[in-house]
Amino acid sequence: MKNRKPVPNASQCNAKSVQERNAFAESLIKRSKLRDALILLDRIITDRVADFWTWRLAGEALLKAGEFAQALDAFEHAEAEKVIVGSPLIDDTDLQGIYFQRAQCMYSLGQTTEAVELFRELADSCLIPEALCNLATIVPGCPNSTNQDVLKIRQRFAASLAAGVSSQRQVVERPSCQSPLRIGYISSFFHCENYMKPIRSMLNAHDRVEFEIELFADDKKSEPCDWLLASPKDQVFYTSQLSNCELVDLIIQRELDILVDLNGYSVPERLPVYAQRLAKVGLSWFNMYATSGLPAFDWIVGDEYVVKTDESEFYTEKVALLPISYLSFDVTYTAPPVVKPPCIGGQPFTFGSLVSQYKLTPHVFDAWCEILRRSPMARLLLSNKALGSGCNREYVQREFQSRGIESERLEFLSPGHHTMFLGHYGLFDIALDAFPYNGGTTTTEAIWQGVPVITFVGDRWASRTSSSLLNSAGLEEFVAPDLSGYVELAISWANSPDSPKRLAELRSVMREKLLSSDVCDSRRLARSMENIFREVMATS
């Protein structure tokens, strides 16, 4: 009789089948076929044979698809599966990976405090190198973090970047008497017309006699910067295909007097570029709303509203203050017309917010629910990219219901293309700002659409951005001194019988008011930035 292989039992067959299907689902996720992967994983879960890897893969696919609430649930299931039948034990790195992705989900839903604590634990374990970068990126928006916390964490991250640099290129400085000054701007978002509102007109308004302008367009789309037409001498370098080392080499070869970074922490994969000096003077502006902690930057540009005089100790850079908002903007693209406030037609008073979901922390929900409880006729409209998911909407709805606000008083608007998004402002009487991470682009867009934004002066730069914009726009009456004042101000507007008339009058002149104010004075912004350039060069 021939030797025969042992016949596997049913549990062994199931384990092998699950492992094979998990492996196939993983290959689908790597090829960005998320829907197909989720269908396959759902079948395994429905068959009640899902293991740790099934749930982890499901969470990973859901996270990539923007289904943050569902992903968080999947990761919690994965954590409950510590041992796989017929497979090796799960090691610490596997579990740390689960915690890292859980933290990403938490942050994306607005659970910033929990995300910061989890990223901090992961950074301390040193098993997930990306954890420290994520921690440094999100900590300015954490309600429980102080300016001192932000400084320490970003210094720690900067030290980790510097430790990873094998050798630093020497910056070659041009003779100090040589003119014009050579200014380089680097951004990964030059192609985003709406996002770059504070930049475009200011760049074109630069004095080309005293200043030579170079752009490092690190946009992934690599679209031509055809809006920069002020001088044929301007140079644009498309750098998205360069490695970090190649980008460092290019910038240093240009022998810049000043390099102005416009990215901040928004492009994590490029942060190692700033682990060393790149120009005679490194300057951070526009998207850096806390200290960078990075060796490349000598100065950071803000204004008197966002940086208080006694806060210099929380910056590794010297702080240069503009006389107007550091986000002064100019709308050069077509936007929907300003319409009358809904309350003028007898509708319930309507608050609204289009800020990103990760800014909607439990502290924000607490304040908004108090406003709604004490404004019984008011309602709240919300829209952002994450709320395109039904499960994410259910998560937000539960947050309001747990605080006593009925679902009928909350309405979700469909996300869509940018013009449609701007059109949502016509449905708001007043917009409510998020905190401690204010709106920036959303605040500029709201007031351009005639919708004032209620905000307050917080305890850090990130929570004073809207204050800067509103004060420079002549809309200081919508800036409260603190959180309590923010709530009272919103309630007052919702309950006052004079609000419809006052808002209608304001909207009728809003754009003219903005265009004549400092917040839309791009030429003054250009002259003010040039004064800062002269100052930093004189002291370098």
Long-range contacts (C-beta under 8 A, 24 or more apart in sequence): 11-85, 11-86, 12-86, 14-49, 15-51, 15-84, 15-85, 15-86, 15-87, 16-86, 17-49, 18-44, 18-49, 18-50, 18-51, 18-54, 19-53, 19-87, 22-51, 22-53, 22-54, 22-57, 25-54, 25-57, 25-61, 26-57, 29-57, 29-60, 29-61, 29-64, 32-64, 34-61, 34-64, 34-65, 35-65, 37-61, 38-62, 38-65, 50-77, 50-81, 51-81, 51-84, 51-85, 51-87, 52-78, 52-81, 52-82, 52-83, 52-84, 52-90, 52-94, 53-84, 55-81, 56-94, 56-97, 56-98, 56-101, 59-98, 59-101, 59-102, 59-105, 60-101, 63-101, 63-104, 63-105, 63-108, 66-108, 66-385, 66-386, 66-388, 66-389, 66-392, 67-389, 67-391, 67-392, 68-105, 68-108, 68-109, 68-357, 68-386, 68-389, 68-392, 68-395, 69-105, 69-109, 69-389, 69-391, 69-392, 69-394, 69-395, 70-389, 70-391, 71-101, 71-105, 72-102, 72-105, 72-106, 72-109, 75-101, 75-102, 75-105, 76-102, 92-125, 92-127, 93-127, 96-122, 96-125, 96-127, 96-128, 97-128, 100-128, 100-130, 100-131, 100-134, 103-131, 103-134, 104-134, 107-134, 107-138, 107-358, 108-357, 108-358, 108-386, 109-357, 109-358, 109-386, 109-392, 109-395, 110-357, 110-358, 110-359, 110-360, 110-361, 110-362, 110-364, 111-361, 111-362, 112-138, 112-141, 112-142, 112-143, 112-358, 112-361, 112-437, 113-142, 113-143, 113-144, 113-361, 113-362, 115-142, 116-142, 116-144, 116-145, 130-268, 132-156, 132-157, 132-160, 133-157, 133-268, 133-271, 134-268, 136-265, 136-293, 137-265, 137-268, 138-358, 139-290, 140-289, 140-290, 140-436, 140-437, 140-460, 140-461, 140-462, 141-358, 141-359, 141-361, 141-436, 141-437, 141-462, 142-436, 143-361, 143-363, 143-436, 146-459, 146-460, 147-290, 147-311, 147-314, 147-459, 147-460, 148-314, 150-290, 150-291, 150-314, 150-460, 151-291, 151-293, 151-314, 151-315, 151-316, 153-293, 154-290, 154-291, 154-292, 154-293, 154-294, 154-316, 155-293, 155-316, 157-293, 158-275, 158-292, 158-293, 158-294, 158-295, 158-316, 161-271, 161-272, 161-274, 161-275, 161-294, 162-275, 162-276, 162-295, 164-272, 164-275, 165-272, 165-275, 165-276, 168-276, 168-277, 169-248, 169-249, 169-252, 169-276, 170-252, 171-252, 171-277, 171-278, 171-279, 171-280, 172-252, 172-255, 173-255, 173-280, 174-255, 174-257, 174-280, 176-537, 179-210, 180-208, 180-209, 180-210, 180-211, 180-212, 181-210, 181-211, 181-212, 181-257, 181-258, 181-533, 181-537, 182-211, 182-212, 182-214, 182-254, 182-255, 182-256, 182-257, 182-258, 183-211, 183-212, 183-213, 183-214, 183-256, 183-257, 183-258, 183-260, 183-533, 184-214, 184-215, 184-216, 184-251, 184-254, 184-256, 184-258, 184-259, 184-260, 184-279, 185-213, 185-214, 185-215, 185-216, 185-260, 185-262, 186-215, 186-216, 186-218, 186-239, 186-251, 186-259, 186-260, 186-261, 186-262, 186-263, 187-215, 187-216, 187-217, 187-218, 187-219, 187-261, 187-262, 187-263, 188-218, 188-219, 188-220, 188-240, 188-263, 188-266, 188-267, 188-270, 189-219, 189-262, 189-263, 189-266, 190-215, 190-217, 190-219, 190-223, 190-225, 191-217, 191-219, 191-221, 191-223, 191-225, 193-332, 193-333, 194-333, 194-418, 194-441, 194-445, 195-441, 197-329, 197-330, 197-331, 197-332, 197-441, 197-444, 198-286, 198-326, 198-327, 198-328, 198-329, 198-330, 198-444, 198-525, 199-262, 199-286, 200-227, 200-330, 200-332, 201-330, 201-332, 201-522, 202-328, 202-330, 202-522, 202-525, 202-526, 202-529, 203-228, 203-230, 203-526, 204-228, 204-229, 204-230, 205-230, 205-522, 205-523, 205-525, 205-526, 205-527, 206-230, 206-526, 206-529, 206-530, 207-526, 207-530, 208-233, 208-234, 210-530, 211-530, 211-533, 214-254, 214-256, 216-247, 216-250, 216-251, 218-247, 218-263, 218-267, 218-270, 227-332, 244-269, 244-270, 244-272, 244-273, 247-273, 248-273, 248-276, 248-278, 251-278, 251-279, 252-278, 252-279, 256-280, 257-281, 257-533, 257-537, 258-282, 258-283, 258-533, 258-536, 258-537, 259-283, 259-296, 260-284, 260-285, 261-285, 261-288, 261-296, 261-297, 262-286, 262-287, 263-287, 264-288, 264-289, 264-292, 265-292, 280-537, 280-540, 281-536, 281-537, 281-540, 283-320, 283-532, 283-536, 284-317, 285-326, 285-529, 286-326, 286-327, 289-461, 289-462, 289-465, 290-314, 290-460, 290-461, 290-462, 291-315, 291-316, 291-317, 292-316, 292-317, 298-536, 298-540, 299-532, 299-536, 301-326, 301-529, 301-532, 302-326, 302-461, 303-468, 303-472, 305-457, 305-464, 305-467, 305-468, 305-471, 305-472, 306-461, 306-464, 306-465, 306-467, 306-468, 307-461, 318-536, 320-532, 320-535, 320-536, 322-525, 322-528, 322-529, 322-532, 323-528, 324-472, 324-518, 324-519, 324-521, 324-524, 324-525, 324-528, 325-468, 325-469, 325-471, 325-472, 325-473, 325-518, 325-519, 326-468, 327-440, 327-444, 327-465, 327-468, 327-469, 328-472, 328-518, 328-519, 328-520, 328-521, 328-522, 328-524, 328-525, 329-444, 329-519, 329-520, 329-522, 330-520, 330-522, 331-448, 331-520, 334-419, 335-419, 335-422, 335-445, 335-448, 335-449, 336-419, 336-422, 336-423, 336-425, 336-426, 336-449, 338-426, 338-449, 338-450, 338-507, 338-510, 338-511, 339-426, 339-450, 339-507, 340-504, 340-507, 341-428, 341-429, 341-500, 341-503, 341-504, 341-507, 342-427, 342-428, 342-429, 343-429, 343-499, 343-500, 343-503, 344-500, 344-501, 344-503, 344-504, 348-377, 348-378, 348-379, 349-375, 349-377, 349-378, 349-379, 349-429, 349-493, 349-494, 349-495, 349-499, 350-378, 350-379, 350-380, 350-381, 350-427, 350-428, 350-429, 350-430, 351-378, 351-379, 351-380, 351-381, 351-428, 351-429, 351-430, 351-431, 351-432, 351-490, 351-494, 352-380, 352-381, 352-382, 352-424, 352-425, 352-427, 352-428, 352-429, 352-430, 352-431, 352-432, 352-451, 353-380, 353-381, 353-382, 353-431, 353-432, 353-433, 353-434, 353-439, 353-442, 354-382, 354-383, 354-384, 354-421, 354-424, 354-425, 354-431, 354-439, 354-442, 354-445, 354-446, 355-384, 355-433, 355-434, 355-439, 355-442, 356-384, 356-385, 356-386, 357-384, 357-385, 357-386, 357-387, 357-392, 357-396, 358-386, 358-437, 359-434, 359-437, 359-438, 359-439, 360-396, 360-434, 361-434, 361-435, 361-436, 362-399, 363-435, 363-436, 364-434, 364-435, 365-399, 365-400, 365-403, 366-403, 367-435, 367-483, 367-486, 367-487, 368-400, 368-432, 369-400, 369-403, 369-404, 369-405, 370-487, 371-432, 371-487, 371-490, 371-491, 371-494, 372-405, 372-409, 373-404, 373-405, 374-487, 374-491, 374-495, 375-490, 375-491, 375-494, 375-495, 377-494, 377-495, 378-409, 378-494, 379-409, 379-410, 379-411, 380-409, 380-410, 380-411, 380-432, 381-411, 381-412, 381-413, 381-424, 381-427, 381-428, 382-410, 382-411, 382-412, 382-413, 383-412, 383-413, 383-414, 383-415, 383-421, 383-424, 384-415, 385-415, 387-412, 387-415, 388-414, 388-415, 422-449, 425-449, 425-450, 425-451, 429-493, 429-499, 429-503, 430-454, 430-478, 430-490, 430-493, 430-503, 432-490, 433-466, 433-486, 435-463, 435-483, 435-486, 436-460, 436-462, 436-463, 437-462, 437-463, 438-462, 438-463, 438-464, 438-465, 438-466, 438-467, 439-465, 439-466, 440-465, 440-466, 440-469, 443-469, 443-470, 444-469, 447-473, 447-475, 447-510, 447-514, 448-510, 448-511, 448-514, 450-506, 450-507, 450-510, 450-511, 451-507, 452-478, 452-503, 452-506, 453-478, 454-478, 454-480, 454-486, 454-489, 454-490, 454-493, 455-479, 455-480, 455-486, 456-480, 456-481, 456-482, 456-483, 456-485, 456-486, 457-481, 457-482, 469-519, 472-517, 472-518, 472-519, 473-513, 473-514, 473-517, 473-518, 473-519, 473-520, 474-513, 474-517, 474-519
